[in-house]
Amino acid sequence: MSDSLGAKFLIPLNTEEGLRNGSVQIIVNGVYFLSNTDQTDIQIDSDFHIEDSVVVIHNTSNGGSIDLNSDDLIGVYFQKEVS
């Protein structure tokens, strides 16, 4: 999926679950990318942010450090929380 800020990744969670703010890590081709301490903050000068069960990786035209390609190896690591 694509977003105006970059690529969107939907994390499959149950309806009562969400991504724990601050726990999400993104690795692309072996390189870790950074977010704000509050990962729900949509600051332009960070590599990604989270929205509910979606991770948005910011592209370079929106303050991120990478433009994803179809052959990139992407890892999304997180803790989930129950609401």
NORZIJO-V8332 format. One record per residue. RES is the residue in one letter. PHI is phi as a letter, one per 40 degrees, with the letter a starting at -180 (* if undefined). Layout:
RES|PHI  RES|PHI
This chain:
M|*  S|b  D|b  S|c  L|c  G|i  A|c  K|b  F|b  L|c  I|c  P|c  L|b  N|c  T|d  E|c  E|b  G|a  L|c  R|c  N|d  G|g  S|c  V|c  Q|b  I|b  I|b  V|b  N|f  G|g  V|b  Y|c  F|b  L|b  S|b  N|c  T|d  D|c  Q|c  T|c  D|c  I|c  Q|c  I|c  D|c  S|b  D|c  F|a  H|a  I|b  E|b  D|f  S|b  V|b  V|b  V|b  I|c  H|c  N|c  T|c  S|c  N|b  G|g  G|c  S|b  I|a  D|b  L|c  N|b  S|c  D|c  D|c  L|c  I|b  G|b  V|b  Y|b  F|a  Q|b  K|b  E|b  V|b  S|c
